[in-house]
């Protein structure tokens, strides 16, 4: 009887109504208008709670059931001093691509039933349209090669089902705590940048002859590859060892932030040596 748009509309109406909006005022609004109003309200709430949370992290969510899970109060108890602010909730990838949020979200969080090559392309298009910093994809079915490709492109990919605790730790793993402030109650969190360079590019850099006597390009590329592998390994351990999920989230954050720093170093070395970092043919 009811399609995805009907469910999204009902969800938005309930959320806005719970936040104090009169139903008679918001009932005539279209889905896009309701979503815009909700985004503004989320931004105001993020500002209001900044004194009790270290940082407000913005999310764009594709999947109504996933949005309901993230916005549940029980889910919020597992987050580490982070206030999540939904910048947009969409029923489909196409909707997210066509009407991206006004601001660039920290995390683009999706629930996809089946992964295939076309979906990967659509995810990248939507993420670029909204300028998302990180992409997190939950899925039910998908070929291993497709999942591997997505990870090489910098996406975090996990198979459903995931409990509130597991999903919260996964989001925590995308955030890194400043090591110089981690013992302080005022430490801040930042989003770990997605991986920039695939294993294929790093392999190409490692094989280039260089005029730098210490072979910096090769060494930096190898370090990035090792850090990226450990980062992925730590993320995968979040699903296999719930008892150690917090530790693996921390290890993933540390390795991810180190990997991002070495990627910046590789870019400086590449400029100095005139090395092309584009994808090889």
Beta strands, then each sheet from edge to edge (+ up, - down):
strand 1: 55-62
strand 2: 82-90
strand 3: 107-115
strand 4: 134-142
strand 5: 156-159
strand 6: 175-177
strand 7: 189-191
sheet 1: 2+ 1+ 3+ 4+ 5+
sheet 2: 6+ 7-
end
